[in-house]
């Protein structure tokens, strides 16, 4: 299984992975929407249970907290990536 790591920027999940047009980077657009992708999410403030729940509600799984650098590692469905990047 190929693992893909990606970085989202604040406010909640915005977009280092967003192209100028507001779409996901081509590497993510070509993924099978039913596959899971490992992503590192960067937050403006240390993430709380509410942040983790917002990602879980879209099929994500919290795998590890990186509190020192205000990030967390999640596994999310590739098909939910665009929706997650729009969540601010």
C-alpha positions as CSV (number, residue, x, y, z in Angstrom):
1,X,0.0,0.0,0.0
2,X,1.4,3.4,-1.0
3,X,1.3,6.0,1.7
4,X,0.9,9.6,0.9
5,X,1.7,12.4,3.4
6,X,0.3,15.8,2.9
7,X,0.3,19.1,4.8
8,X,-2.7,21.3,5.3
9,X,-2.3,24.9,6.5
10,X,-4.4,27.0,8.9
11,X,-7.1,28.2,9.6
12,X,-8.4,24.8,10.2
13,X,-7.5,22.9,7.1
14,X,-6.7,25.1,4.2
15,X,-4.3,24.4,1.5
16,X,-0.7,23.8,0.7
17,X,-2.4,21.1,-1.4
18,X,-4.7,23.5,-3.1
19,X,-3.8,24.7,-6.6
20,X,-4.3,28.3,-7.5
21,X,-7.7,27.5,-8.8
22,X,-8.8,26.1,-5.4
23,X,-8.6,22.5,-6.5
24,X,-6.5,19.8,-4.9
25,X,-3.0,19.2,-6.2
26,X,-3.0,16.8,-9.2
27,X,-1.3,14.1,-7.1
28,X,-4.3,13.9,-4.9
29,X,-6.9,14.3,-7.6
30,X,-5.7,11.1,-9.2
31,X,-6.1,8.9,-6.1
32,X,-8.8,6.3,-5.9
33,X,-11.5,8.1,-3.8
34,X,-12.1,4.9,-1.9
35,X,-8.5,4.6,-0.7
36,X,-7.2,6.2,2.5
37,X,-4.5,8.8,2.5
38,X,-2.2,9.7,5.5
39,X,-2.1,13.4,6.0
40,X,-0.5,15.7,8.5
41,X,-2.8,18.6,9.4
42,X,-1.4,21.8,10.8
43,X,-3.5,23.9,13.1
44,X,-3.4,27.5,14.2
45,X,-3.8,26.4,17.8
46,X,-3.1,23.0,19.4
47,X,-5.9,20.7,18.2
48,X,-8.7,19.7,20.5
49,X,-11.1,16.8,20.6
50,X,-13.5,19.0,18.5
51,X,-10.9,19.2,15.8
52,X,-10.4,15.5,15.8
53,X,-14.2,14.9,15.7
54,X,-14.6,17.1,12.7
55,X,-12.2,14.9,10.7
56,X,-13.7,11.7,12.1
57,X,-17.1,12.9,11.0
58,X,-15.7,12.8,7.4
59,X,-14.3,9.2,7.8
60,X,-10.9,10.2,9.1
61,X,-8.9,8.4,11.8
62,X,-6.7,10.3,14.2
63,X,-3.4,8.3,14.3
64,X,-1.0,10.6,16.2
65,X,-0.8,14.0,17.8
66,X,2.2,16.2,17.2
67,X,1.4,18.8,19.8
68,X,4.8,20.5,19.9
69,X,4.3,21.7,16.4
70,X,0.5,22.0,16.4
71,X,-0.1,19.1,14.0
72,X,-1.7,15.7,13.9
73,X,-1.5,12.7,11.7
74,X,-4.7,11.3,10.3
75,X,-5.8,8.7,7.8
76,X,-8.6,10.1,5.7
77,X,-10.6,8.8,2.6
78,X,-9.1,10.3,-0.5
79,X,-12.6,11.2,-1.6
80,X,-13.1,13.5,1.4
81,X,-9.9,15.5,0.8
82,X,-11.6,18.3,-1.1
83,X,-14.3,18.6,1.5
84,X,-11.7,18.7,4.3
85,X,-9.6,21.4,2.6
86,X,-12.8,23.6,2.4
87,X,-13.4,23.2,6.2
88,X,-12.1,26.4,7.8
